[in-house]
Amino acid sequence: MPLRVLIVDDSAMMRSFLREVLSGDPAIEVVGVAPDPFSARQKIKDLNPSVITLDIEMPGMDGLTFLEHLMRLRPMPVVMVSSLTQRGAAVTLKALEIGAVDFVAKPSQELETGWPDFGAEIIAKVKTAAAAFVPYEIPPTPHLTMPHAAGGRSRLVAMGGSTGSVAVFQHIIGAMPADGPAMLVAVHMPAQFTKQFAARLDDMCAMTVIEAVDGMTISQGHALVAPGDRHLTVKRTSQGYVCKLENGPRVNGHVPSIDVLFESVARAAGPNALGIVLTGMGRDGAIGLKTMRDAGALTACQDEATSLIYGMPGAAVAEGAVCSEIPLSGIPAHILQNARLRRAVSLQVSA
């Protein structure tokens, strides 16, 4: 049976485009379109869609307000259609916190070559959203303390996530104390969104969260987010770990790639690292996490029961990359329990 999709967008041109693109896939049936949340509300009752695509900027009632009502009264998978602007990024991140499964960012009107990719992306994300467990329950964020130990130093923590991971990162990093272990984060977002994502995390977390800059020192109490248009890698120097940003082709379809981050952490930190794959579709991170495990690092993934989409964690498990599968509520404590190295492991400094 085809997936039943309702398109909610105030632009007649966008409604027509989305209908044409989505209807072109035999696994999808567009059962209706709505120009605003008020007509969408009745169409949801009448048509019982499997997935909704929802524009953020609409007259009368904006997409966020409608999404809040929807998640409270009739939770269902929603894919947001966003603009590539600073405001679009901020509002989209809020929508993901409220309960939207994922988002697609519209290319600017000048970038006509971007529309075919946009069409392919929304087809893939609508299909993924239909399989997501909604509502996605995030446990209350605990407030933990860094264990103290005589001597030694902290592991370098590398984490990667995709679909459903915005609220997950908020839960994990939000639980860390101000002196939490140094963290590196790769998440599948466009460049305009990662800066907003880092800023929002910084506002709500005790740790300092910033978008990574090339050559930046990686230090305790800081979480660095990979920019959405660069691969984030790690280099070990005589002064410690520093981050390097690299231009490069997409890996597993993504820039930044979690595999690229994890493989560099394996080379630079070896057994001094902890790698974690979080909820998301696809298999980015699986090979890199296996490389980390083979280098002696501790590795983990979010378990299936608490993942919105188990694709990435499941791929890591199948690859033999995972030491521990952990429910989301247990990941912050797992990080801090394993944060301190009992003894420093000597690694050769790369030139």
C-alpha positions in Angstrom: 0.0 0.0 0.0 1.5 3.4 -1.0 2.4 5.9 1.7 -0.4 8.5 2.0 1.1 12.1 2.0 -0.6 15.4 2.8 1.2 18.5 1.5 0.7 21.7 3.6 2.2 24.8 2.0 0.9 28.3 1.3 2.7 28.5 -2.0 0.7 27.1 -5.0 3.9 26.6 -6.9 5.5 24.6 -4.1 2.4 22.5 -3.6 2.4 21.7 -7.3 6.1 20.9 -7.3 5.9 18.7 -4.2 2.8 16.9 -5.6 4.6 16.2 -8.9 7.8 15.0 -7.3 6.2 12.8 -4.6 3.6 11.3 -6.9 6.4 10.3 -9.3 7.4 7.7 -6.8 5.2 4.5 -7.0 5.5 4.0 -3.2 3.9 7.4 -2.5 0.4 8.6 -3.0 -0.3 12.3 -2.4 -3.8 12.2 -1.0 -4.3 16.0 -0.7 -2.8 19.4 -0.4 -3.6 22.3 1.9 -2.7 26.0 1.7 -2.8 26.6 5.4 -3.1 24.8 8.8 -6.8 25.4 9.1 -7.7 23.5 5.9 -4.9 21.0 6.8 -6.6 20.1 10.1 -9.8 19.0 8.3 -7.9 17.1 5.6 -6.0 15.2 8.2 -9.4 14.0 9.7 -10.8 13.2 6.3 -7.8 11.7 4.5 -5.8 10.1 7.4 -2.4 10.6 5.8 0.7 8.6 6.8 3.1 11.6 6.6 2.7 15.4 6.4 5.1 17.7 4.6 4.8 21.1 6.4 5.9 24.6 5.4 7.1 26.8 8.3 6.0 30.2 7.0 2.3 30.3 6.5 -0.4 33.0 7.0 -2.9 32.8 9.9 -1.1 30.1 11.9 2.6 29.4 11.4 4.0 25.9 11.0 5.4 25.7 14.5 2.1 26.5 16.2 0.3 24.0 14.0 3.0 21.4 14.7 2.7 21.9 18.5 -1.1 21.3 18.2 -0.6 18.3 16.0 1.9 16.6 18.3 -0.3 17.2 21.3 -3.6 16.1 19.7 -2.7 13.6 16.9 1.0 12.8 16.7 2.1 11.7 13.3 5.3 11.8 11.1 6.0 15.3 9.8 8.8 16.4 7.4 9.4 20.2 7.6 10.1 22.2 4.4 12.4 25.0 5.4 14.3 27.9 3.8 18.0 28.2 3.7 18.1 31.3 5.9 19.2 32.0 9.5 15.5 32.3 10.6 14.6 29.2 8.6 17.3 27.3 10.4 16.4 28.5 13.9 12.7 27.7 13.4 13.4 24.3 11.8 15.5 23.3 14.8 12.7 24.3 17.1 10.3 22.1 15.0 12.6 19.1 15.4 12.6 19.7 19.1 8.8 19.8 19.1 8.5 16.5 17.3 9.0 16.8 13.5 10.9 13.7 12.2 13.1 15.6 9.7 13.4 18.5 7.4 14.4 19.4 3.8 15.9 22.8 3.0 14.7 24.4 -0.2 17.4 25.6 -2.6 17.4 29.4 -3.3 15.5 30.3 -6.4 18.8 31.1 -8.1 20.1 27.6 -7.6 17.8 25.8 -10.1 20.3 22.9 -10.3 19.5 22.2 -6.6 15.9 21.3 -7.2 16.4 17.7 -8.5 18.5 16.9 -5.4 15.8 18.5 -3.2 13.1 16.3 -4.9 15.2 13.1 -4.3 15.8 14.2 -0.7 12.2 14.8 0.2 11.2 11.4 -1.3 13.8 9.6 0.8 12.8 11.5 4.0 9.1 11.0 3.5 9.7 7.3 3.3 11.9 7.3 6.3 9.5 9.4 8.3 6.7 6.9 7.6 8.8 4.2 9.4 9.6 6.4 12.4 8.0 5.9 15.8 6.0 9.0 16.6 5.7 10.5 19.2 9.4 10.3 19.9 9.9 10.4 23.7 13.0 12.0 25.0 13.7 11.3 28.7 14.3 14.2 31.1 17.8 15.5 31.0 19.8 14.6 34.1 22.5 16.9 35.6 25.6 14.9 36.1 29.0 15.7 37.5 32.5 14.8 36.1 34.1 12.0 38.1 37.3 13.0 39.8 40.4 10.9 39.7 44.0 11.5 40.6 46.1 12.1 37.5 45.1 10.9 34.1 43.1 12.8 31.6 39.8 12.5 29.7 38.9 10.5 26.7 38.0 12.4 23.5 34.3 11.8 22.8 33.2 11.7 19.2 29.5 11.4 18.4 27.5 11.3 15.2 23.8 11.4 14.4 21.2 12.2 11.8 17.4 11.7 11.8 16.0 12.4 15.3 19.3 13.4 16.7 18.7 17.1 17.5 16.8 16.4 20.7 19.2 13.5 21.4 22.2 15.7 21.4 20.4 18.2 23.6 19.7 15.4 26.1 23.3 14.1 26.0 25.3 17.3 26.0 22.8 19.0 28.2 23.5 16.4 30.9 27.2 17.2 30.9 28.8 19.4 33.5 30.7 22.5 32.5 34.0 20.5 32.8 32.7 17.6 30.8 35.0 15.7 28.4 36.0 17.3 25.1 33.3 16.3 22.5 33.2 16.3 18.7 29.8 16.2 17.0 29.0 15.4 13.4 25.3 15.8 12.4 23.8 15.7 8.9 22.7 19.4 8.4 23.4 22.1 5.9 26.0 24.8 6.7 23.4 27.4 7.6 21.9 25.0 10.2 24.9 23.8 12.1 25.9 27.2 13.3 22.3 27.7 14.7 22.4 24.2 16.1 25.7 24.8 18.0 24.4 28.2 19.3 21.1 26.6 20.5 23.0 23.9 22.3 25.4 26.5 23.9 22.4 28.4 25.3 20.9 25.3 27.0 24.1 23.4 28.1 26.7 23.9 30.8 29.4 23.0 28.4 30.6 25.5 25.8 29.2 24.4 22.4 30.5 26.1 19.2 30.8 25.4 15.5 34.4 24.0 14.9 37.0 26.3 13.3 40.0 25.0 11.5 43.0 24.7 13.8 40.9 25.1 17.0 42.2 23.3 20.1 40.0 20.5 21.4 39.7 21.0 25.1 37.8 19.8 28.1 34.5 21.6 28.7 34.0 22.2 25.0 31.8 20.5 22.4 32.7 21.3 18.7 30.1 20.9 16.0 31.2 20.1 12.4 30.2 22.8 10.0 27.6 21.6 7.5 29.8 22.1 4.5 33.2 20.7 5.7 34.5 17.3 7.0 35.7 17.6 10.6 38.9 15.7 11.4 41.3 15.5 14.4 45.1 15.9 14.5 47.3 15.2 17.4 50.1 17.7 18.0 52.6 18.4 20.7 50.1 20.9 22.2 47.2 18.3 22.2 44.3 17.6 19.8 43.3 20.2 17.2 40.5 20.1 14.8 41.0 20.3 11.0 38.3 21.2 8.5 38.5 19.6 5.1 36.8 20.2 1.8 36.0 17.0 0.2 33.5 14.9 -1.7 30.4 13.5 0.1 31.0 10.3 2.0 28.0 8.1 2.4 26.1 11.0 0.8 27.1 13.5 3.5 29.3 16.4 4.3 30.1 16.4 7.1 30.6 12.6 7.3 30.5 10.7 10.6 32.8 8.1 9.1 35.4 10.7 8.2 35.3 12.1 11.8 35.5 8.7 13.5 38.4 7.5 11.3 40.4 10.6 12.1 39.7 10.1 15.8 40.9 6.5 15.5 44.2 7.7 14.0 44.7 10.6 16.4 43.5 9.2 19.7 43.3 5.4 19.4 42.3 4.0 22.8 42.0 7.5 24.3 38.6 7.9 22.6 35.0 7.0 23.0 32.8 6.9 19.8 29.0 6.9 19.8 26.5 6.5 16.9 23.1 7.9 17.5 19.7 7.7 15.7 19.6 8.3 12.0 18.9 6.8 8.6 21.6 5.2 6.5 24.9 3.7 7.6 27.2 6.7 8.0 29.5 6.1 11.0 29.4 2.3 10.9 32.8 1.8 9.2 34.4 4.7 11.2 33.2 3.3 14.5 34.7 -0.1 13.6 38.0 1.6 12.9 37.8 3.3 16.3 37.1 0.0 18.0 39.9 -1.7 16.1 42.2 1.1 17.4 41.3 0.3 21.0 38.6 2.9 21.6 35.4 2.3 23.5 32.4 2.3 21.2 28.7 2.5 21.7 25.4 3.2 19.9 21.9 4.2 20.9 19.7 1.2 21.2 16.8 0.4 18.9 14.1 0.9 21.5 15.0 4.6 21.9 16.1 5.4 18.4 13.7 7.3 16.2 15.4 5.6 13.2 17.7 2.6 14.0 19.4 2.7 10.6 22.8 4.1 11.6 23.0 2.3 15.0 21.9 -0.9 13.4 24.5 -0.6 10.6 27.2 -0.1 13.3 26.0 -3.2 15.2 26.0 -5.3 12.0 29.6 -4.1 11.2 30.8 -5.4 14.6 31.7 -1.8 15.6 29.8 -1.6 18.8 31.0 -2.5 22.3 27.7 -1.5 24.0 24.1 -0.7 22.9 22.7 1.8 25.3 19.2 3.4 25.8 19.3 7.2 25.4 18.7 7.7 29.1 21.9 5.8 29.9 24.2 7.5 27.4 25.2 10.6 29.5 26.2 8.5 32.5 28.0 6.0 30.2 30.1 8.9 28.8 31.0 10.2 32.2 31.7 6.8 33.8 34.2 6.2 31.0 35.5 9.7 30.7 38.6 9.4 32.8 41.5 7.3 31.5 43.0 5.3 34.3 46.4 5.9 32.8 47.4 8.0 29.8 48.1 5.9 26.7 51.2 7.1 24.8 50.5 8.0 21.2 53.1 9.1 18.7 52.6 12.7 17.6 51.9 13.1 13.9 54.0 15.4 12.0 
